[in-house]
């Protein structure tokens, strides 16, 4: 099927709100969106969506609830990704009785904001805090756990350190701290940023699933440009998180050993020092997109997530 720019624009123009009485699944373009990105609607007993407002931008929030709920989980995607990109994880959580709160980050997916660009990671933190506040304000149960991938993992970790939400466990999948080979170019960033503001995205082999790699290149919600402002903001965030915060929430990291998107060995060293209760699971041969790896690797990752949630 086709998920067109017109469909995207039509969804973005709708006045979705948690308090609306109409079922969003009856809105044809939402149904098309869910089908296109592979969400199993048979697993969804109740569905809600909402626009949270952060610094004047609209953040697209979705709530997926199975028929029988064990507990509630908040999920955060990574840089250049969006909710549709991790539908396989959402499906697996629903199948096993976990309700999912998930949102498209500022400048990603269906949310507004400069595409995959910002000047301060605090904006990402503000998005997380606002989404959480809106969920609680409109009567949804507080999440017991949080799962984040890459940049989403970094933001959830920051939020947990600041106690922006009260959760009992934190699962970080291929978490961002230092990108791959960061030490070789971070100091040149201010000079590079003066010369190059953005560059065309080159799709990398960040998964061993050929089906995923093929799909993501045709995904209309993917971002096509990379911005040096984002890297400068990342460096500022690294300085803040390394000196100001310590996480006491039980944390579980799942990391692939063939990840060339983040500098995973350095990152594990950072998270080990920044948490009081950390467990690490290495996935041999796993690349950065562990939630979209080939089936055997992906199922191992999902099993470890479910074991941790239970």
For each residue, the residues with C-beta under 8 A, 3 or more apart:
1: 32 35 36
2: 36
3: 7 8 32 33 36 37 220
4: 7 8 220
5: 8 9 220
6: 9 10
7: 3 4 10 11 29 32 33
8: 3 4 5 11 12 110 220 221
9: 5 6 12 13
10: 6 7 13 14 29
11: 7 8 14 29 30 33 110
12: 8 9 58 110 112
13: 9 10
14: 10 11 27
15: 20 51
16: 20 24 49 50 51 60
17: 20 50 51
18: 48 50 63 134 135 138 140
19: 138
20: 15 16 17 24
21:
22: 26 27
23: 26 47
24: 16 20 27 30 47 48 49
25: 30 31 34 41 44 47
26: 22 23 31
27: 14 22 24 30 31
28: 31 32
29: 7 10 11 32 33
30: 11 24 25 27 33 34 49
31: 25 26 27 28 34 35 41
32: 1 3 7 28 29 35 36
33: 3 7 11 29 30 36 37 84
34: 25 30 31 37 39 41
35: 1 31 32 38 39 41
36: 1 2 3 32 33 84
37: 3 33 34 83 84 85 87
38: 35 84 87 88 91
39: 34 35 44 64 84 87 90 91
40: 43 44 91 94 95
41: 25 31 34 35 44
42:
43: 40 64 66 91 94 95
44: 25 39 40 41 47 64 65 66 94
45: 65 66 67
46: 63 65
47: 23 24 25 44 62 63 64 65
48: 18 24 62 63 65
49: 16 24 30 60 61 62 63
50: 16 17 18 60 61 62 63 134 138
51: 15 16 17 58 59 60 61
52: 58 59 61 103 127 130 131 134
53: 56 57 58 59 130
54: 57 59 106 123 126 127 130
55: 123 126
56: 53
57: 53 54 106 111 112 113
58: 12 51 52 53 111 112
59: 51 52 53 54 103 104 105 106 111 112 127 130 131
60: 16 49 50 51 83 103 104 109 110 111
61: 49 50 51 52 101 102 103 131 134 135
62: 47 48 49 50 83 100 101 102 103
63: 18 46 47 48 49 50 99 100 101 102 135 140
64: 39 43 44 47 90 93 94 99 100 102
65: 44 45 46 47 48 69 99 100
66: 43 44 45 69 94 95 97 98 99
67: 45
68: 97
69: 65 66 72 97 98 99
70: 96 97 98 309 310
71: 98 99 143 144 145 309
72: 69 98 99 100 101 140 141 142 143 144
73: 93 98 99 100 101 143 144 145 146 147 309
74: 100 101 102 132 143 145 146 147 156 165 167
75: 86 89 90 93 100 101 102 146 147 148 152
76: 102 103 105 128 146 147 148 149 152 153 155 156
77: 81 82 83 85 86 102 104 105 108 109 149 150 152
78: 81 148 149 150 151 152 153 174 176
79: 108 116 150 151 176 230
80: 108 116 201 222 223 226
81: 77 78 85 86 108 109 149 150 152
82: 77 85 104 105 108 109 110 221 222
83: 37 60 62 77 86 87 90 102 103 104 109 110
84: 33 36 37 38 39 87 109 219 221
85: 37 77 81 82 216 219 221 292
86: 75 77 81 83 89 90 102 149 291 292
87: 37 38 39 83 84 90 91
88: 38 91 92 291 292 298
89: 75 86 92 93 147 291 302 305
90: 39 64 75 83 86 87 93 94 100 102
91: 38 39 40 43 87 88 94 95
92: 88 89 95 96 302 305 306
93: 64 73 75 89 90 96 98 100 305
94: 40 43 44 64 66 90 91 97 98 99 100
95: 40 43 66 91 92
96: 70 92 93 306
97: 66 68 69 70 94
98: 66 69 70 71 72 73 93 94 309
99: 63 64 65 66 69 71 72 73 94
100: 62 63 64 65 72 73 74 75 90 93 94
101: 61 62 63 72 73 74 75 131 135 140 143
102: 61 62 63 64 74 75 76 77 83 86 90
103: 52 59 60 61 62 76 83 111 127 131
104: 59 60 77 82 83 108 109 110 111
105: 59 76 77 82 108 109 111 124 127 151 152 155
106: 54 57 59 111 113 118 123 124 127
107: 111 112 113 114 115 116 117 118 223
108: 77 79 80 81 82 104 105 111 113 115 116 221 223
109: 60 77 81 82 83 84 104 105 221
110: 8 11 12 60 82 83 104 221
111: 57 58 59 60 103 104 105 106 107 108
112: 12 57 58 59 107
113: 57 106 107 108 118 123
114: 107 117 118 227
115: 107 108 223 225
116: 79 80 107 108 223 225 226 227 230
117: 107 114 198 227 229 230
118: 106 107 113 114 121 123 124 229 230 233
119: 123 229 232 233
120: 123 233 236 237
121: 118 124 125 155 158 233 234 236 237
122: 125 126
123: 54 55 106 113 118 119 120 126 127
124: 105 106 118 121 127 128 151 155
125: 121 122 128 129 155 158 159 162 164
126: 54 55 122 123 129 130
127: 52 54 59 103 105 106 123 124 130 131
128: 76 124 125 131 132 155 156 159 164 165
129: 125 126 132 133 159 164
130: 52 53 54 59 126 127 133 134
131: 52 59 61 101 103 127 128 134 135
132: 74 128 129 135 136 164 165
133: 129 130 136 137
134: 18 50 52 61 130 131 137 138
135: 18 61 63 101 131 132 138 140
136: 132 133 139 140 142
137: 133 134
138: 18 19 50 134 135
139: 136
140: 18 63 72 101 135 136
141: 72
142: 72 136 165 166
143: 71 72 73 74 101 146 165 167
144: 71 72 73 167 168 169
145: 71 73 74 167 168 169 170 171 308 309
146: 73 74 75 76 143 156 159 160 165 167 169 170 171
147: 73 74 75 76 89 156 171 173 305
148: 75 76 78 152 153 154 155 156 157 170 171 172 173 175
149: 76 77 78 81 86 152 153 173 174 290 291
150: 77 78 79 81 153 154 173 174 175 176 261 262 288
151: 78 79 105 124 154 155 176
152: 75 76 77 78 81 105 148 149 155 156
153: 76 78 148 149 150 156 157 172 173 174 175 176
154: 148 150 151 157 158 175 176 177 237 241
155: 76 105 121 124 125 128 148 151 152 158 159
156: 74 76 128 146 147 148 152 153 159 160 170 172
157: 148 153 154 160 161 170 172 175 241 247 251 271 274
158: 121 125 154 155 161 162 237 241 245
159: 125 128 129 146 155 156 162 164 165
160: 146 156 157 163 164 165 167 170 247 249 251
161: 157 158 241 245 246 247 274
162: 125 158 159 245
163: 160 166
164: 125 128 129 132 159 160
165: 74 128 132 142 143 146 159 160
166: 142 163
167: 74 143 144 145 146 160 170 249
168: 144 145 249 250
169: 144 145 146 249 250 251 252 308 309
170: 145 146 148 156 157 160 167 247 249 250 251 252
171: 145 146 147 148 251 252 253 254 305 308 309
172: 148 153 156 157 175 251 252 253 254 271
173: 147 148 149 150 153 253 254 255 290 291 301 305
174: 78 149 150 153 254 255 256 259 261 262 264 288 289 290
175: 148 150 153 154 157 172 253 255 262 267 271
176: 78 79 150 151 153 154 179 234 262 267
177: 154 238 241 262 263 266 267 270 271
178: 182 183 238 262 263 266 267 270
179: 176 182 231 234 261 262 263
180: 259 260 261 262 263
181: 184 185 263
182: 178 179 185 186 263 266
183: 178 186 263
184: 181
185: 181 182 188 189 192
186: 182 183 189 235
187:
188: 185 191 192
189: 185 186 192 193 228 231 232 235
190: 193 194 232
191: 188 194 195
192: 185 188 189 195 196 228
193: 189 190 196 197 228 229 231 232
194: 190 191
195: 191 192
196: 192 193 199 228
197: 193 227 228 229
198: 117 225 226 227 228
199: 196 225 226
200: 224 225 226
201: 80 222 223 224 225 226
202:
203: 213 216 217
204: 260 261
205: 213 287
206: 213 259 260 261 287 288 289
207: 212 213 287 288 289 292 293 294
208: 285 287 293 294 297
209: 212 213 289 292 293 294 295 298
210: 213 214
211: 214 215
212: 207 209 215 216 289 292 293
213: 203 205 206 207 209 210 216 217
214: 210 211 217 218
215: 211 212 218 219
216: 85 203 212 213 219 222
217: 203 213 214 222
218: 214 215
219: 84 85 215 216 222
220: 3 4 5 8
221: 8 82 84 85 108 109 110
222: 80 82 201 216 217 219
223: 80 107 108 115 116 201 226
224: 200 201
225: 115 116 198 199 200 201
226: 80 116 198 199 200 201 223 230
227: 114 116 117 197 198 230 231
228: 189 192 193 196 197 198 231 232
229: 117 118 119 193 197 232 233
230: 79 116 117 118 226 227 233 234
231: 179 189 193 227 228 234 235
232: 119 189 190 193 228 229 235 236
233: 118 119 120 121 229 230 236 237
234: 121 176 179 230 231 237 238
235: 186 189 231 232 238 239
236: 120 121 232 233 239 240
237: 120 121 154 158 233 234 240 241
238: 177 178 234 235 241 242
239: 235 236 242 243
240: 236 237 243 244 245
241: 154 157 158 161 177 237 238 244 245 274
242: 238 239 270 274
243: 239 240
244: 240 241
245: 158 161 162 240 241 274
246: 161 274 275 276
247: 157 160 161 170 251 274 275 276
248: 275 276 277
249: 160 167 168 169 170 275 277
250: 168 169 170 277 279
251: 157 160 169 170 171 172 247 271 275 277 278 279
252: 169 170 171 172 278 279 280 281 304 308
253: 171 172 173 175 268 271 278 279 280 281
254: 171 172 173 174 281 283 290 301 304 305
255: 173 174 175 259 264 267 268 280 281 282 283 286 290
256: 174 259 264 282 283 285 286 287 288 290 293 297
257: 264 282 283 284 285 286
258: 285 286 287
259: 174 180 206 255 256 262 264 286 287 288
260: 180 204 206 287 288
261: 150 174 179 180 204 206 287 288
262: 150 174 175 176 177 178 179 180 259 267 288
263: 177 178 179 180 181 182 183 266 267
264: 174 255 256 257 259 267 268
265: 268 269
266: 177 178 182 263 269 270
267: 175 176 177 178 255 262 263 264 270 271
268: 253 255 264 265 271 272 280
269: 265 266 272 273
270: 177 178 242 266 267 273 274
271: 157 172 175 177 251 253 267 268 274 275 278
272: 268 269 275 278 280
273: 269 270
274: 157 161 241 242 245 246 247 270 271
275: 246 247 248 249 251 271 272 278
276: 246 247 248
277: 248 249 250 251
278: 251 252 253 271 272 275
279: 250 251 252 253
280: 252 253 255 268 272
281: 252 253 254 255 304
282: 255 256 257
283: 254 255 256 257 286 290 297 300 301
284: 257
285: 208 256 257 258 297
286: 255 256 257 258 259 283 290 293 297 301
287: 205 206 207 208 256 258 259 260 261 290 293
288: 150 174 206 207 256 259 260 261 262
289: 174 206 207 209 212 292 293
290: 149 173 174 254 255 256 283 286 287 293 297 298 301
291: 86 88 89 149 173 298 301
292: 85 86 88 207 209 212 289 298
293: 207 208 209 212 256 286 287 289 290 297 298 301
294: 207 208 209 297 298
295: 209 298 299
296: 299 300
297: 208 256 283 285 286 290 293 294 300 301
298: 88 209 290 291 292 293 294 295 301 302
299: 295 296 302 303
300: 283 296 297 303 304
301: 173 254 283 286 290 291 293 297 298 304 305
302: 89 92 298 299 305 306
303: 299 300 306 307
304: 252 254 281 300 301 307 308
305: 89 92 93 147 171 173 254 301 302 308 309
306: 92 96 302 303 309 310
307: 303 304 310
308: 145 169 171 252 304 305
309: 70 71 73 98 145 169 171 305 306
310: 70 306 307
